[in-house]
């Protein structure tokens, strides 16, 4: 346990109950709320002078300020993504100074996986077309809707970006009898499903019924799904993105939807919000949710619970959950 009280900086717009839990859980330690409060999705993007007083940052701090801080001992991000901390310079600096970086992927793996499964089930059971009929023509399209529906059993699903979310999604897909294959930069060999290096993905795209993009935002993932990969997907395939909008060339996606893809389901776009005039909004087989895959009613309470669990581990010099570096 730390000999003297630690100062925990937090810039999240917490609910009253989550804030009370955080204050109570810190006990003798000091909570330093930031005046630059933000959401779990949006880093503040500029330095906050109060962070210089902190031993621990909880929320969405500015990466370069964390690197330059002389006092900071640990950074816990209130998101699964760590895009602003993913540059080589930031990573090297944190590793060199032995400042651990942890994320909240344990809070978001379940809701994100359920959201992706909901996307796939919605397409399998043709919910969008029936909802469209309900709010427009009121047509009773029994025959074409039944004909367009399909079963998940036997479908080949590729999970591109195998981490906590993909692992949970693979578990949820298990009872449906689908063939699941994961892809990540460096497979460890101990994954519960067959996971291949990303370099093998292109050979699998023509064989996939469903491709789920769970890639993080990083310099080497920008435009990962561009014309070549989207064109390689077989006619009638489904593309789902619950990763980051920057990983997809959206013009190429529009072209693919108009030529051979059955459908696209997107929880993320670039930019966000997606402009009202963007063609993806009017594509009849493109279905968009406004970056809500990780959202749930007790989100902030679960974030605080994870942080406090890690805080106790930090005090006791135990391994931290969700460690990135």
C-alpha positions as CSV (number, residue, x, y, z in Angstrom):
1,X,0.0,0.0,0.0
2,X,1.2,3.5,-0.8
3,X,2.7,5.2,2.2
4,X,1.1,8.5,1.4
5,X,-2.2,9.4,-0.2
6,X,-2.3,9.3,-4.0
7,X,-4.0,11.9,-6.1
8,X,-6.4,10.5,-8.7
9,X,-7.3,12.8,-11.6
10,X,-10.6,12.0,-13.4
11,X,-12.1,13.9,-16.3
12,X,-15.3,11.8,-16.8
13,X,-18.8,13.0,-16.7
14,X,-19.8,10.4,-14.1
15,X,-23.3,9.7,-12.9
16,X,-23.9,10.7,-9.3
17,X,-23.9,7.1,-8.1
18,X,-20.7,6.3,-10.0
19,X,-19.0,9.4,-8.6
20,X,-20.1,8.5,-5.0
21,X,-18.7,5.0,-5.5
22,X,-15.4,6.4,-6.8
23,X,-15.0,8.8,-3.9
24,X,-15.9,6.1,-1.3
25,X,-13.7,3.5,-3.0
26,X,-10.6,5.8,-2.9
27,X,-10.9,6.1,0.8
28,X,-7.9,8.2,2.1
29,X,-6.7,9.0,-1.4
30,X,-7.6,12.3,-3.1
31,X,-9.9,12.6,-6.1
32,X,-9.1,15.5,-8.4
33,X,-12.0,16.1,-10.8
34,X,-11.0,17.8,-14.0
35,X,-12.7,21.0,-15.2
36,X,-12.4,19.6,-18.7
37,X,-14.9,16.8,-18.3
38,X,-15.6,14.5,-21.3
39,X,-17.3,11.3,-22.2
40,X,-15.8,7.8,-22.5
41,X,-15.6,8.2,-26.3
42,X,-13.9,11.6,-26.6
43,X,-10.3,12.4,-25.4
44,X,-10.0,16.0,-24.3
45,X,-7.5,16.6,-27.0
46,X,-5.6,19.3,-25.0
47,X,-3.6,19.5,-21.8
48,X,-5.3,20.0,-18.5
49,X,-3.2,21.9,-16.0
50,X,-4.7,19.9,-13.1
51,X,-3.2,16.7,-14.4
52,X,0.2,17.9,-13.3
53,X,-0.9,17.3,-9.7
54,X,-1.9,13.7,-10.3
55,X,-0.3,10.4,-9.5
56,X,-2.9,8.5,-11.5
57,X,-5.0,9.5,-14.5
58,X,-8.5,7.9,-14.9
59,X,-10.6,8.8,-17.9
60,X,-9.4,10.3,-21.2
61,X,-6.2,12.2,-20.7
62,X,-4.1,13.8,-23.4
63,X,-1.4,11.4,-24.4
64,X,1.5,13.9,-24.8
65,X,0.8,15.5,-21.4
66,X,0.9,12.1,-19.8
67,X,4.3,11.4,-21.3
68,X,5.7,14.8,-20.1
69,X,4.2,14.6,-16.6
70,X,6.9,14.1,-14.0
71,X,4.5,12.8,-11.3
72,X,2.2,10.3,-13.1
73,X,2.5,6.7,-12.1
74,X,-0.3,5.0,-13.9
75,X,-2.9,5.8,-16.7
76,X,-6.3,4.0,-16.8
77,X,-8.4,4.8,-19.9
78,X,-12.1,4.8,-19.7
79,X,-12.4,3.1,-23.1
80,X,-11.4,0.0,-24.9
81,X,-9.6,2.1,-27.5
82,X,-6.2,3.6,-26.8
83,X,-5.7,5.2,-30.2
84,X,-4.0,8.4,-29.0
85,X,-1.6,6.3,-27.0
86,X,-0.8,4.0,-29.8
87,X,2.1,5.9,-31.4
88,X,5.6,4.5,-31.1
89,X,6.9,7.6,-29.4
90,X,4.2,7.5,-26.7
91,X,4.6,3.7,-26.2
92,X,8.4,3.9,-25.9
93,X,8.1,6.8,-23.4
94,X,5.6,5.0,-21.2
95,X,7.6,1.8,-21.2
96,X,10.8,3.6,-20.5
97,X,9.3,5.4,-17.5
98,X,7.5,2.3,-16.4
99,X,4.1,4.0,-16.4
100,X,1.5,1.3,-17.0
101,X,-1.3,2.0,-19.4
102,X,-4.6,0.1,-18.9
103,X,-7.9,0.2,-20.8
104,X,-11.5,-0.6,-19.9
105,X,-11.9,-3.4,-22.4
106,X,-13.4,-5.6,-19.7
107,X,-16.3,-3.1,-19.5
108,X,-17.0,-3.1,-23.2
109,X,-16.4,-6.6,-24.5
110,X,-19.9,-7.9,-23.5
111,X,-22.0,-5.0,-24.9
112,X,-19.9,-4.7,-28.1
113,X,-20.1,-8.4,-28.7
114,X,-23.9,-8.4,-28.1
115,X,-24.3,-5.5,-30.5
116,X,-22.4,-7.3,-33.2
117,X,-24.5,-10.4,-32.7
118,X,-27.7,-8.3,-32.8
119,X,-26.5,-6.9,-36.2
120,X,-26.0,-10.4,-37.6
121,X,-29.3,-11.7,-36.2
122,X,-31.1,-8.7,-37.6
123,X,-29.9,-9.4,-41.1
124,X,-30.5,-13.2,-40.7
125,X,-34.1,-12.6,-39.7
126,X,-34.6,-9.6,-42.1
127,X,-35.6,-7.2,-39.4
128,X,-34.6,-4.0,-41.2
129,X,-36.8,-4.7,-44.2
130,X,-39.8,-5.4,-42.0
131,X,-39.2,-2.3,-40.0
132,X,-38.9,-0.3,-43.2
133,X,-42.2,-1.7,-44.4
134,X,-43.8,-0.8,-41.0
135,X,-42.8,2.9,-41.2
136,X,-43.4,3.3,-44.9
137,X,-45.8,1.2,-47.1
138,X,-47.2,-1.1,-44.4
139,X,-46.7,-3.9,-47.0
140,X,-47.1,-7.5,-45.8
141,X,-44.1,-8.9,-47.6
142,X,-44.2,-12.5,-46.3
143,X,-42.9,-14.4,-49.3
144,X,-39.8,-12.3,-50.1
145,X,-38.9,-11.7,-46.5
146,X,-39.0,-15.4,-45.7
147,X,-37.0,-16.2,-48.8
148,X,-34.3,-13.6,-47.8
149,X,-33.9,-14.9,-44.3
150,X,-31.2,-17.4,-43.4
151,X,-29.8,-19.5,-40.6
152,X,-26.5,-18.8,-38.9
153,X,-25.6,-22.5,-38.7
154,X,-22.7,-23.3,-41.1
155,X,-21.9,-19.6,-41.9
156,X,-18.2,-18.6,-42.0
157,X,-17.6,-15.6,-39.8
158,X,-14.2,-13.8,-39.8
159,X,-13.3,-11.7,-36.7
160,X,-10.7,-9.2,-37.8
161,X,-8.9,-7.8,-34.7
162,X,-8.9,-10.5,-32.2
163,X,-9.1,-9.1,-28.6
164,X,-11.5,-9.1,-25.7
165,X,-14.5,-8.2,-27.9
166,X,-13.8,-10.8,-30.5
167,X,-13.2,-13.5,-27.9
168,X,-16.6,-12.8,-26.3
169,X,-18.3,-12.6,-29.7
170,X,-16.9,-16.0,-30.6
171,X,-18.4,-17.4,-27.4
172,X,-21.8,-15.9,-28.2
173,X,-21.7,-17.3,-31.7
174,X,-20.8,-20.8,-30.5
175,X,-24.3,-22.1,-29.9
176,X,-25.4,-21.1,-33.4
177,X,-23.0,-23.5,-35.1
178,X,-21.1,-21.0,-37.1
179,X,-17.5,-21.4,-38.3
180,X,-15.5,-18.7,-36.6
181,X,-12.0,-17.6,-37.5
182,X,-10.0,-14.8,-35.9
183,X,-7.2,-12.6,-37.2
184,X,-4.7,-10.6,-35.2
185,X,-1.2,-9.2,-35.7
186,X,0.5,-11.9,-33.7
187,X,-1.5,-15.0,-32.7
188,X,-0.4,-16.3,-29.3
189,X,-1.5,-19.9,-29.9
190,X,-3.5,-20.1,-26.7
191,X,-6.7,-18.6,-28.2
192,X,-9.9,-20.6,-27.7
193,X,-10.6,-20.4,-31.5
194,X,-8.5,-20.7,-34.6
195,X,-6.7,-17.4,-34.9
196,X,-4.5,-16.6,-37.9
197,X,-2.0,-13.8,-38.6
198,X,-3.6,-10.8,-40.3
199,X,-1.5,-11.5,-43.4
200,X,-3.7,-14.6,-44.1
201,X,-6.9,-12.6,-44.1
202,X,-7.0,-11.8,-47.9
203,X,-7.0,-15.5,-48.7
204,X,-10.1,-16.0,-46.5
205,X,-12.2,-13.0,-47.6
206,X,-13.7,-14.8,-50.7
207,X,-14.8,-17.7,-48.4
208,X,-16.5,-15.6,-45.7
209,X,-20.2,-15.1,-45.3
210,X,-19.6,-12.4,-42.6
211,X,-16.6,-10.2,-41.9
212,X,-16.6,-8.4,-38.6
213,X,-14.2,-5.4,-38.3
214,X,-13.1,-5.0,-34.7
215,X,-9.8,-3.2,-35.6
216,X,-8.6,-0.4,-33.3
217,X,-7.7,3.0,-34.6
218,X,-3.9,3.0,-35.4
219,X,-1.6,4.2,-38.1
220,X,-1.5,0.8,-39.8
221,X,-5.3,0.2,-39.7
222,X,-6.4,3.4,-41.5
223,X,-8.3,2.4,-44.6
224,X,-7.6,-1.3,-43.9
225,X,-10.8,-2.3,-45.6
226,X,-10.4,-0.4,-48.8
227,X,-11.4,-1.3,-52.4
228,X,-9.2,-4.4,-52.7
229,X,-10.4,-6.2,-49.6
230,X,-14.0,-5.2,-49.9
231,X,-14.0,-6.3,-53.6
232,X,-12.5,-9.6,-52.5
233,X,-15.5,-10.4,-50.4
234,X,-17.8,-12.9,-52.1
235,X,-21.2,-11.8,-53.5
236,X,-23.8,-11.8,-50.8
237,X,-21.4,-11.4,-47.9
238,X,-22.1,-9.2,-44.9
239,X,-19.7,-6.5,-43.5
240,X,-20.0,-5.4,-39.9
241,X,-17.9,-2.7,-38.3
242,X,-17.8,-2.2,-34.5
243,X,-14.1,-1.3,-34.5
244,X,-13.3,2.2,-35.7
245,X,-14.6,4.2,-38.7
246,X,-11.1,5.1,-39.9
247,X,-10.4,1.4,-40.7
248,X,-12.9,1.5,-43.6
249,X,-12.7,3.4,-47.0
250,X,-16.4,4.4,-47.0
251,X,-16.4,5.3,-50.7
252,X,-15.2,1.8,-51.4
253,X,-17.9,0.4,-49.0
254,X,-20.6,2.3,-50.9
255,X,-19.4,0.8,-54.2
256,X,-19.2,-2.7,-52.7
257,X,-22.8,-2.4,-51.4
258,X,-24.0,-1.3,-54.9
259,X,-22.1,-4.2,-56.6
260,X,-22.0,-7.3,-54.5
261,X,-22.3,-7.1,-50.7
262,X,-25.6,-8.2,-49.2
263,X,-25.5,-5.7,-46.3
264,X,-23.3,-3.5,-44.1
265,X,-23.9,-2.8,-40.4
266,X,-21.9,0.0,-38.9
267,X,-21.7,1.3,-35.4
268,X,-18.7,3.6,-36.3
269,X,-18.0,5.9,-39.2
270,X,-15.7,8.7,-40.1
271,X,-16.4,11.4,-39.3
272,X,-18.7,11.1,-36.4
273,X,-21.5,12.1,-36.5
274,X,-21.8,11.0,-40.1
275,X,-23.0,14.0,-42.2
276,X,-26.7,13.8,-43.1
277,X,-25.8,14.0,-46.8
278,X,-23.4,11.1,-46.8
279,X,-24.4,8.3,-49.2
280,X,-24.2,5.6,-46.6
281,X,-27.3,6.9,-45.0
282,X,-29.4,6.3,-48.1
283,X,-27.9,2.9,-49.1
284,X,-30.9,0.6,-48.6
285,X,-28.7,-2.3,-47.3
286,X,-26.5,-0.2,-45.0
287,X,-27.7,0.0,-41.4
288,X,-26.1,2.5,-38.9
289,X,-26.1,2.9,-35.2
290,X,-24.5,6.0,-33.7
291,X,-21.4,4.5,-31.9
292,X,-23.4,2.9,-29.2
293,X,-22.1,-0.7,-29.3
294,X,-20.4,-0.3,-25.9
295,X,-23.2,1.6,-24.3
296,X,-25.3,0.3,-21.4
297,X,-27.3,1.9,-18.6
298,X,-24.7,1.1,-15.8
299,X,-21.7,1.9,-18.0
300,X,-20.2,4.4,-15.6
301,X,-20.8,2.3,-12.6
302,X,-19.0,-0.6,-14.2
303,X,-16.1,1.7,-15.3
304,X,-15.6,2.8,-11.7
305,X,-15.8,-0.7,-10.4
306,X,-13.1,-1.8,-12.8
307,X,-10.9,1.2,-12.0
308,X,-11.3,0.6,-8.2
309,X,-10.4,-3.1,-8.6
310,X,-7.3,-2.0,-10.6
311,X,-6.5,0.7,-8.0
312,X,-6.4,-1.9,-5.3
313,X,-4.1,-4.0,-7.5
314,X,-1.9,-1.0,-8.1
315,X,-1.6,-0.3,-4.4
316,X,-0.7,-3.9,-3.7
317,X,1.7,-4.2,-6.7
318,X,-0.4,-6.9,-8.3
319,X,-0.9,-7.4,-12.1
320,X,-3.3,-4.8,-13.6
321,X,-6.4,-5.8,-15.6
322,X,-6.5,-4.6,-19.2
323,X,-2.8,-3.7,-19.3
324,X,-1.6,-2.5,-22.7
325,X,1.9,-1.5,-21.9
